Amino acid sequence: MLRLKKIALTMAVVASPFMGAAWAAAPEAVVTPLMTKTLEQYPGKEAVMITVEYPPGAVDPVHRHNASAFVYVLEGSIVMQVKGGKEVTLTPGQTFYEGPNDIHTVGRNASQTQPAKFLVMLLKDKGAPILVPAK
């Protein structure tokens, strides 16, 4: 039994450099809510402000917001695209817009070594989720 454990451990150590990359998933974005404000002059609507931090190599799944989303890059560089639109790489001070009917097909950190951070202001239906996976 001990010999079998040693063989299994040896195989795991030898195989791990080859399997690690295949098993490793891209890091996930970190979303930090900053504020939510009911818009009294627009019944049923609210504004939500968040920051999104992409670790190096982070990639978003295809999604939609069902909102008007205004993006402002704070740090690093990000790649964005909506269905039917052009893929763009944005750096600090640049902006991006997603409409309520857009499907966000590309959202990722442009760098594999440096983090990126951006601010997002969403105008949406009150209580609706910020992000909805798209098919």
Order of alpha helices (4+ residues) and beta strands (2+ residues): alpha-beta-beta-beta-beta-beta-beta-beta-beta-beta-beta
